[in-house]
Amino acid sequence: MTPKDLKKLIAAGESAHMEFKESFGEAVIESLVAMANAGGGRIIIGVRDNGAVCGIGANKPVASWINDIKMKTSPALFPDIEVAGIQGNTIAVFSIKDVPIKPVATKGKCFIRRGSSNHLMSIPEIADMYLKTYNLSWDSLIDPDKTPADLSPKKVERFRELLEKQASVTVPEDSFTLLKKFSLLKNDRETTFAASLLFSAKPPINTAIHAVRFKGTTKDESTEDIYIQEDLVSETDLLMEFIHRSIRKGVRKVSALKQLTHETVWQYPPDAMRELVVNLVIHRDYKNASPSCLFIFDDRIEMWNAGEMPKGLSLAKLQSGDYEPSARNPLLTRVFKELGLIENLGSGLQKVCRLLTGAGLPLPFMEALSSGTRIVVRSKNPEKYPKKYPEKYPEKYPENISKSGVAVLKLASVAPNITREEIARKIDLSLPAVKKIVAGLKKKALLRRVGPDKGGHWEVLPR
């Protein structure tokens, strides 16, 4: 690498794939681990955070550095290293590629690169990365707490009947062969998690869905509040019944020359709602025991599901189709497709956007929230309900609030349940920095915490 190349790299500054360090130490190893888990990158030793070259000195213990990295990482990392001269100083450039076996850890901790900083990976993130490395999915793993005897023969038989109805053919296989054909049972009649979710006589707790119909546009008062804990196909039907009795329904007059009955007009297109309900059920992260949520207000429907959207996915990409379809639970997705409950993988939200637009409704609002994904569908009447949703805190802030403070207030206002760790990740700051900002906002009486750290929520205070 020439001095000219090095100057360009340093001038570009730190990023997700570039970091500067004055000297070698544990922080360098953590960064190498984080980059290995997130596509690779470079670390230049002998350069300060501001880009000033300080060099690594006359002593260049490169061999001991490599050995230190190998001994303190698992699986062991072997980065490329190049020693070069620039501005009369010697620096070392570590290069690490995206490794095939992940996640990589150091001292039992896994880090991942987000922006220009390292973040400790959560247990669900570690599990997801491990499964992807070995081309596995959670729903295809064996459920150690279930056997075929725990499955309901009636639910399996209903599955057969629905298959026959959809395909208009007779399914001759016995129940065991049928479930094995769909990879829902494995080896010596071992039950997968997918089979447990679909056919258990007593559905597991991680199938629970909390559905509430609120009166008005706030959560102050509810008119119906239920928990649904059933097999996934039944849950789909029960949620649609709940939506149908919770949203407004009218009629449109039609000429008697065309048909004898009037057309039913729904507040939201039923086909769009069914696509969202199916999405809620089959793309849920069932490793997370938190119940999915379906909240219906006078002006909107909110759905929350454990499991974040695929990285880089946006509403614009969904509309254009410019994205790679992915299934969190491929076995469940296949079952729903064979039953005719979904069409093609990745087309559901595109269809939702098309149906909502056709009904004169705004496009859905989507955001990552509390290790999950929230989707909001809004009703008509833009005069009463603003198009930009959600937006609770005014755009104008006190002059003595920093940009980072404003970002924290906005996040807390639109996502009251967000954690400090999630705030740090979203605004690309360290956790200690976020804690300091939060403390300052509390002191200025602009933000307060209601309830404990776990289970409580933020409240943005009026000025």
N, C-alpha and C positions, 0 to 999 in steps of 0.2 A: 504494500500500500504506500503510495507516494505521499509526500508532505501536502501536495495539493489536494489529494483525495481526503486526507485527514482534516484539512482545514474546512472542506465542504461539510464533512460529517459533524464537526464540532459547531460550525456556524448554524447548522440546522437545528441544534438544540436537542434537549431531551424529549422523548416521546414514548409511546408504547413499546417501541422496538429499539430504543437507544437510551443509555444512561451513562452519566459521568460519575466517577469516584476518584477521590484524591489518593486513596490507598486500598490495598487488598484487605478484606476482612469478612466477617460473617454476613454483612449486608450485601456484599458482592455475590456470595453463594445464594442468598435468598432471591436476589434479582435474576440470577441464572435459572433458578428453579421456576420462578414466575414466568420468565420468557419461554422456557421450554414447554410450559403448560399452555402457552397462549400464542404459538406460532413462531417462536424464536426471536432473536434480536442480538444486539451488541452492547457490550459494556467497555468503556474506555477508562483504564486506570491511569491516573496521573493528570486528571482534568477536574477542576472544581465545578460546582453546580452552575456557576455563571459562565462557564466556557473558558475560563482562564487556565492555561496550561501550567502545571506545577511540576510535572514529571514524577517518576518513581524512584529517582535517586540512582546512585552508582550500583548498589546491590540489586540484582535482578533474580530473585529466587523463583523463577518461573516453574521449575520442576516441582518444587514443594507446593506451589499454588495448585497445580494440576492434581497432585496427590491429595491435597486437602479437599478439593472439590469432589474427587472420586470417593473419598472415605466418608464424606458428610452428606451425600445425596443417595437417594434410593428411588428408582433404579439409578445406578451410578451415571453421572454426566461426564462427558469427555469433550469439553468445548475446544474449538480451535483457538490458538493464541498467536498473536503476531506482535513482536516488539519492533517499534519504529521510532524515528527521531523527528522532532518538530520544534521549531523555535529554540534550538539548542538544548532541548530536554528529551528524555527518553520516556515513551509511554507504552502501555500494553493494551492491545485490543482483543477482548474475548468475544468470540462469535459462537452462538449456540443455535442449533436448528430445532424445528418442531420435532419432538421425539415421538416414535411410534407407540411406546408404552407409557401411558399416563394414568393418574397424575404422578408427577415426580415430587418427592418430599425431601426436606432437610430437617434433621432432628425431630422427626415425627410430625412435622407441619407441612402442609401444602399451600403454596402461594400461587397467585395468578396475577398477571399484569392487566391493569385497567388504567388507561391513560398513561401518565408518566410515573405511576406509583404501584407498589406491590400491595396486594390485599390477601389476607388469610382466607382460604377457601372454607366454605361451610360444609358440613357433612353431606347435605343433599348434592352440592356441587361436586364433591369428591366422588360420590356414588355414581352420579350421572356420567362423569368423565371416565370412570372405570368401565362402566357398561358400554360406552361408545367405543372405547379402546378395543374391547373384545367383541364388538359387533353384537351386543346383547341388548335386550330391553327388559325393564323390570317386570312387565306383565308376562314374559316368557319364562321367568324363573320359577322354581318349585316352591310352593307354599308349604313350609314345614308343619303348619298347624292344621292342614286340611288333607283329607283323603277322598277318593271317589264316593265313599259312604256318606260324606258330609254334603254331597250335592243332592239337590231336589230332583227326583225322577220326573215330577210334573213340569219343572222348568226346562229340563232337557227335552221332554216331549213337546213342549210348546215351541222350543227352538226348532225341532224337526218340522213341526207344522208350518211355522213361518217360512222356513226354507222351501218347503214344498209349494207353498202358496206363491212365493216370490218367483221360483223357477218353473212353476207349473209342471213339475215332474215329481215322481215318488222317490223318496230317499230310503233305500233298502237297508242301509247299515244299521246294526244294533247301536245302542247308546254309546258303549265304550269305543267302538270303531269310529263312530261319527265324531266324537270329541277328539279322538286321536288324529283323525284326518285333518282337523283344524289346528293341530299341535296344542290343544288345550289340556290333553293328558299326555304324559311322556313315560318312557321306559316301562317299569312295572306298575302301571296305573298311578303314577305320581301326578298330583294335581298342580297345575300352574296357578299363579296369582290371577290370571285372566279368567280361568274357570271358576275360581272362588268368587270373583266379582260378578260373574254372569249367572251362576247356578247354585250358589250356596243356599241351603235350606234356611240358615240364619245368616243373612248378609253381614259381612264384616263392618266394623264401625267406620272404616275409612271410605265407605260409600255414602256417608251421611251428607245431605244437602239441606241447608237452612233456607226456607222460602218465607218471605214476609210481604204482605200488602200493607203499605203505609197510607195513612189518611193525609192527603195534601202532598206537599213537596219536601217535607222534612221527616226525620225519624222520631218525632215527638209522640206520635200515636199510631198504633197499628190496628187494622181491622181483621187480619188473619195472620197467624204466626205458626208455622208447622215445621217439623223435621221429617224428612223423607229418608228412610234407610231401607232400600230395597235392591233387588238385582238391577243391573244397569238398563236393561230394556224396559222394565216396569217403571223405573225412575223417569225415563224419557217421556212416557205416556202420562205419568202423574204430574210432572212439571208442566206439560202442555195443558193439562186440565186446569191446573192452578192459574196459568197465564190467561186462559180463555175466560175464566170467571172473575179475573182481576182487572182486565182492561176493558175499555169502552167498546161497545158494539152498536152499530146503527144499521140503517137500511138505505139503499139507493133505489129510487123508483125506476122501473124499467118498463118500457112499452109492452102491453099485453100481447102485441103481435110477435114479440121476440120470445117471451117466456111468461108463465102464469104467476111466478113468485118474484118478489123483489130481491135484489142482490144484497148480501150481508157486507157491511163495511166495517172493518176492524180498525182500532186505533193504530195497530201495528200489523203488517202483513203476517199472517199465521205461518206461511212457509219460511219467512225470514226468521221468525222466532224459533221454529223447529230446528233450523240449521244451527242457531246459536245454542239451543239446548243440547243438541247432539254434540256440538263442539265442547260444551261444558263437561259432558259425560266422558267422552273418549279421549280428550287431550289433557285430562287432569293428571297431576302428579300424585299418584296414590300412595307414594312413600310418605307423603305428608298427611298426617291424620286430621288436619284442619278441614272442617266441612266446607264444601262449595256454598256460595251464597247467591240467591236470586232475590233481589229487592225491587218491588214495583211501587212507584210513586205516581201521582197524577200526571206528571210531565215527563217521566223517563222510566226506563228499566235498567237496573245495574246488575251485572253478573260478575262474580269474582271466583277465580279458580286457582288452586295451588299449582305452581309451575309457571315459570316465566316464558315469554314468547322467544322464539329462536332469535339469536343475535342478528341484528341488521334488518329484521323484518319491520316494515312500516305499513301504514294504511295505503300510502301511494303505491308501494310495491305490490300489495295485495290486489289493488284495483287493476294494475297493469299486468299482473301475472308474472312480473319479473322477480321471481324468487324460487328457491328450491323447496318443493313440498317435503315436509318431514312429519313423521308420526311418533309421538312419545310412546304410544302403546300400540304397536303394529298388529298384535293379535286381536285386540279389541276392535281396531279399525277394520280389519278384515271381516270379522263377524258382522259388524254393522253394515258393511258394504254388501255382503252376501244376503243380508236380510232386507236390503233396499232402503236402509235408513240414511245412507249417504251415497253420493254419486262417485265422484273421483276425488282422490286425496288432494287436498289443497284448494279445492274449488268452492268449499262451503262459504267462506267469508267473502269471496268474490260475488257469489250469488246473493248473500245478504246485502252487500252494497248496492247491487243492481235492483233488488226488490225494494229497498228503502228509498232509493232515488226515484223509482217508478211510482212509489206511493206519495211522493212529494215530501219525504222526511229527510232530515240531515243525515250525513254519513255517520257511522258509529265513532265513538271516542274510545281509544285504547291506550292503556298505560300499564307499566310494570308497577306493582304495588304489593309490598309485604311478601316478598318471595312468591308472588303470583301475578296473575294478569286480570285486570278489570276492563270490562267492556260496557260502555254506556250507550244505550239507544234512546234518542230524544223524540218527544212528540212534536206535533206541529205547534203553531202559534208563536212565532219568533218575537212578536211584540211583548208577550208576557215572559217568555223564557229565552234568554240570550243564546245566540248561536254558539258563542265561545263557552264551552263547558269543560271542566269546572273553573270558575274564577271567583273566589270569595274575597280575596284581599285586594285592596285598591292598588293601582299601578304606581301611585305616588307614595314614596316612603320618606321618613325623616332623613334630613341631610347627613346626620351623623351615623347612618347605617351603611356598612360596606356592601359591595356587590355580593359577597358571599353571604352576608346576613340577609339580604333581600332574597337570595336563592333559597336559604333555609326557611324563611317565612312563607315563600310561595309553596314549597314542598309540603310544609306542615299544614298549610291551609287546604290544599287539594288532596292530601293523603295523611289524615290525622294519625293513622296507625303506623306510619313509617318509623323505622328504627334509626338510631344515630348511625349505625353501620351502613344502612342503605343510603342515608343522606350523604355520607362521606363518599360512597361509590358514585352516586349520581352527579355530585358537583366536583368530583376529582380532588378531594382533600383528604388529609389523614384524619383518623378518628379523634386524636387529641385536639386537632385544630377545630373540628366540628363541635366538640364538647366545649371548647373555649368560646366559640361563637354563640352557642346555645345559652351558655351562662351569661354572656353579655346581653342577649336579647331578653332573658328573664329579668336581669337587673334593670333594664329599661322598661319593664312591664309591657313588653310586646309579645311575649310568648310564655306559656306556662304548661306544665305537665299535669294532666289529670289522671290520677291513679298511679300504679307502680310502673317500673320500666317495662315489665312483661305484663301485657294485658291492658295497659293504660293507653292514653292518646294525647296528642298535642292540641292545644287550643290557642289560636292566634287572637290576641286581644285588640279591641278597637282602640285607636289613639284618642 
